[in-house]
Amino acid sequence: MTKKTLLATVLGERQETPPIWIMRQAGRYLPEYRETRAKAGSFLDLCYNPELATEVTLQPLRRFDLDAAILFSDILVIPDALGQKVRFEQGEGPTLDPLTADSVDRLEREGALEHLAPVLETVRRLRAALSPEKTLIGFCGSPWTVATYMLNGRGSPDQWVARRFALEHPEAFARLMDVLVETSVDYLVAQLEAGADVVQLFESWALNLDDAAFATQVIEPNRRIVEGVRARVPNAPIIGFPRGAAGNLRRYAEMTGVNALGLDYATPLSFPREHLPQDLPVQGNLDPLRLVIGGEAMERRVVEIKQAFADRPHIFNLGHGIVPETPIAHVERLVNLVKTA
Ligand SMILES: Cc1c2[nH]c(c1CCC(=O)O)Cc1[nH]c(c(CCC(=O)O)c1C)Cc1[nH]c(c(CCC(=O)O)c1C)Cc1[nH]c(c(C)c1CCC(=O)O)C2
């Protein structure tokens, strides 16, 4: 049997050479993505089109020797499936009609999974198309991160509206977390049943929270998702990526029970050695800006990251998503360096 090295690493096996994938590896830095994207209509039309979503998921693997494919979709398909319609206007981030304390109870859980059926069809097609040594990664947004968009109606640098809502309307906020936890569990279980090997929880806005808010808004919902998924898919392999968690990283890993911990690029390379269990797999954490610049700025750091995490299971990745201005040649060089240096 052919081994999936990335899956094995999530499960705790250290590799001589770290496996690699790149957050947002299918995207606008690839001309073939922009071409397929133009055919699809809106961005969400692309997410809900199994044929085109399968195609863009596979595009980066045709160019680079990556060890995993990540399902092409978005974290905001969840609010869209719950009846809070999401729009992606050209050249802007996502917009939604903001949720209020009253409208939380009007979210429609029933039928949410049916709405997501095309995404699950994409997972099945990917499973069939991928060669057996490639790991297929499914994902969802973590409830707090998804809630920041649902409550504010768009991205915001400090998540002010959502942080305020959580403290001012704790009961409505708890009901919102319940809906998101339950829907996310159903969605991730369905992805695993459709053929995903691993799922990642994207908690992109785990920053700006005091440790009490971090416990209720980040740790507890993520813990409930891990528990809920594993109740139906025993030992499901899960990567948690709490971006910006900083001093809360260790507690996040311990209390949620994720198999592997995604590190953002602000996490010091000494952090795992000083603060995390020796056997905990980590993922990360090159600054995407170094991939844009390339040359020494990138190459030295890649070697440092590999050395710093060489004593434990390590999945090489960026510390956040790849950006559209990234030169393709730099991605080629990165993958080469990770595999050989
Ligand atoms: C916060 C968040 C979102 N989406 C996601 C997050 C968490 C990760 C992170 O923090 O980056 C996750 C995401 N979004 C996308 C993927 C696909 C899988 C992958 O290749 O990693 C994944 C895993 C595609 C996408 N999602 C989006 C694009 C670009 C849209 C386009 O092609 O026009 C892609 C390829 C759009 C999107 N989607 C979102 C925003 C804020 C934006 C606009 C910003 C931007 O344009 O880059 C919400």
The ligand as an SDF file (V2000), in Angstrom:
LIG
                    3D

 48 52  0  0  0  0  0  0  0  0999 V2000
  -11.0450   33.9940    6.4650 C   0  0  0  0  0  0  0  0  0  0  0  0
  -11.2050   32.9430    5.3810 C   0  0  0  0  0  0  0  0  0  0  0  0
  -12.0540   33.0190    4.2430 C   0  0  0  0  0  0  0  0  0  0  0  0
  -11.8750   31.8560    3.5340 N   0  0  0  0  0  0  0  0  0  0  0  0
  -10.9590   31.0440    4.1420 C   0  0  0  0  0  0  0  0  0  0  0  0
  -10.5420   31.6960    5.3330 C   0  0  0  0  0  0  0  0  0  0  0  0
   -9.6240   31.0910    6.3540 C   0  0  0  0  0  0  0  0  0  0  0  0
   -8.2090   31.1170    5.9420 C   0  0  0  0  0  0  0  0  0  0  0  0
   -7.5870   32.5010    5.9410 C   0  0  0  0  0  0  0  0  0  0  0  0
   -7.5760   33.1450    6.9900 O   0  0  0  0  0  0  0  0  0  0  0  0
   -7.0930   32.8870    4.8740 O   0  0  0  0  0  0  0  0  0  0  0  0
  -10.5240   29.7000    3.7550 C   0  0  0  0  0  0  0  0  0  0  0  0
  -10.3540   29.3980    2.3190 C   0  0  0  0  0  0  0  0  0  0  0  0
  -10.6510   30.1480    1.2160 N   0  0  0  0  0  0  0  0  0  0  0  0
  -10.3470   29.4710    0.0930 C   0  0  0  0  0  0  0  0  0  0  0  0
   -9.8620   28.1890    0.4560 C   0  0  0  0  0  0  0  0  0  0  0  0
   -9.5690   27.1160   -0.6010 C   0  0  0  0  0  0  0  0  0  0  0  0
   -8.6460   26.0920   -0.3460 C   0  0  0  0  0  0  0  0  0  0  0  0
   -7.1740   26.4640   -0.4300 C   0  0  0  0  0  0  0  0  0  0  0  0
   -6.6180   26.5070   -1.5490 O   0  0  0  0  0  0  0  0  0  0  0  0
   -6.5300   26.6220    0.6400 O   0  0  0  0  0  0  0  0  0  0  0  0
   -9.8400   28.1410    1.8460 C   0  0  0  0  0  0  0  0  0  0  0  0
   -9.3590   27.0330    2.7690 C   0  0  0  0  0  0  0  0  0  0  0  0
  -10.4970   29.9470   -1.2930 C   0  0  0  0  0  0  0  0  0  0  0  0
  -10.6660   31.3990   -1.5580 C   0  0  0  0  0  0  0  0  0  0  0  0
  -11.4300   32.2830   -0.8620 N   0  0  0  0  0  0  0  0  0  0  0  0
  -11.4010   33.5090   -1.4720 C   0  0  0  0  0  0  0  0  0  0  0  0
  -10.5740   33.4090   -2.6290 C   0  0  0  0  0  0  0  0  0  0  0  0
  -10.3260   34.5270   -3.6380 C   0  0  0  0  0  0  0  0  0  0  0  0
  -11.5880   34.8210   -4.3540 C   0  0  0  0  0  0  0  0  0  0  0  0
  -11.4460   34.9850   -5.8480 C   0  0  0  0  0  0  0  0  0  0  0  0
  -10.8970   34.0910   -6.5290 O   0  0  0  0  0  0  0  0  0  0  0  0
  -11.9380   35.9900   -6.3710 O   0  0  0  0  0  0  0  0  0  0  0  0
  -10.1210   32.0760   -2.6820 C   0  0  0  0  0  0  0  0  0  0  0  0
   -9.2570   31.4610   -3.7550 C   0  0  0  0  0  0  0  0  0  0  0  0
  -12.1570   34.7260   -1.0490 C   0  0  0  0  0  0  0  0  0  0  0  0
  -12.2470   35.0070    0.4080 C   0  0  0  0  0  0  0  0  0  0  0  0
  -12.6990   34.1510    1.3610 N   0  0  0  0  0  0  0  0  0  0  0  0
  -12.6240   34.7560    2.6040 C   0  0  0  0  0  0  0  0  0  0  0  0
  -12.1340   36.0670    2.4240 C   0  0  0  0  0  0  0  0  0  0  0  0
  -11.8860   37.0670    3.5310 C   0  0  0  0  0  0  0  0  0  0  0  0
  -11.9160   36.2290    1.0500 C   0  0  0  0  0  0  0  0  0  0  0  0
  -11.4980   37.4860    0.3470 C   0  0  0  0  0  0  0  0  0  0  0  0
  -10.0260   37.6880    0.4500 C   0  0  0  0  0  0  0  0  0  0  0  0
   -9.3600   37.3020   -0.8340 C   0  0  0  0  0  0  0  0  0  0  0  0
   -9.8990   37.6430   -1.8970 O   0  0  0  0  0  0  0  0  0  0  0  0
   -8.2990   36.6660   -0.7780 O   0  0  0  0  0  0  0  0  0  0  0  0
  -13.0070   34.1090    3.8740 C   0  0  0  0  0  0  0  0  0  0  0  0
  1  2  1  0
  2  3  2  0
  2  6  1  0
  3  4  1  0
  3 48  1  0
  4  5  1  0
  5  6  2  0
  5 12  1  0
  6  7  1  0
  7  8  1  0
  8  9  1  0
  9 10  2  0
  9 11  1  0
 12 13  1  0
 13 14  1  0
 13 22  2  0
 14 15  1  0
 15 16  2  0
 15 24  1  0
 16 17  1  0
 16 22  1  0
 17 18  1  0
 18 19  1  0
 19 20  2  0
 19 21  1  0
 22 23  1  0
 24 25  1  0
 25 26  1  0
 25 34  2  0
 26 27  1  0
 27 28  2  0
 27 36  1  0
 28 29  1  0
 28 34  1  0
 29 30  1  0
 30 31  1  0
 31 32  2  0
 31 33  1  0
 34 35  1  0
 36 37  1  0
 37 38  1  0
 37 42  2  0
 38 39  1  0
 39 40  2  0
 39 48  1  0
 40 41  1  0
 40 42  1  0
 42 43  1  0
 43 44  1  0
 44 45  1  0
 45 46  2  0
 45 47  1  0
M  END
$$$$
